[in-house]
């Protein structure tokens, strides 16, 4: 079974949002740089980023869940299932049938296990 281990959320104020998740849910800050703050509960990583720092200029005003990240035992098999289920893959990026970006990795994100 593949495991959900990463959620990336675009927010207007990364510091304030990180403080909210730290104070409200006890998430721990496991990585930080000028673009992102990564929080974790020890199993799932939540990465906060500003909309203007997302890969596409079309995302500059976007706020919300940017993508889901799954650790896959077999990336190719997971990609095949994604396409068979109505998702799509293009230039190394994947989307579910609702056009929500899905990151398929064979390694864990910082703070997840």
Secondary structure as GFF3:
##gff-version 3
##sequence-region A 1 113
A	DSSP	beta_strand	3	10	.	.	.	ID=ss1
A	DSSP	alpha_helix	14	25	.	.	.	ID=ss2
A	DSSP	beta_strand	28	32	.	.	.	ID=ss3
A	DSSP	beta_strand	36	40	.	.	.	ID=ss4
A	DSSP	beta_strand	45	49	.	.	.	ID=ss5
A	DSSP	three_ten_helix	51	53	.	.	.	ID=ss6
A	DSSP	three_ten_helix	57	59	.	.	.	ID=ss7
A	DSSP	beta_strand	64	71	.	.	.	ID=ss8
A	DSSP	alpha_helix	75	84	.	.	.	ID=ss9
A	DSSP	beta_strand	88	90	.	.	.	ID=ss10
A	DSSP	beta_strand	93	95	.	.	.	ID=ss11
A	DSSP	beta_strand	101	105	.	.	.	ID=ss12
###
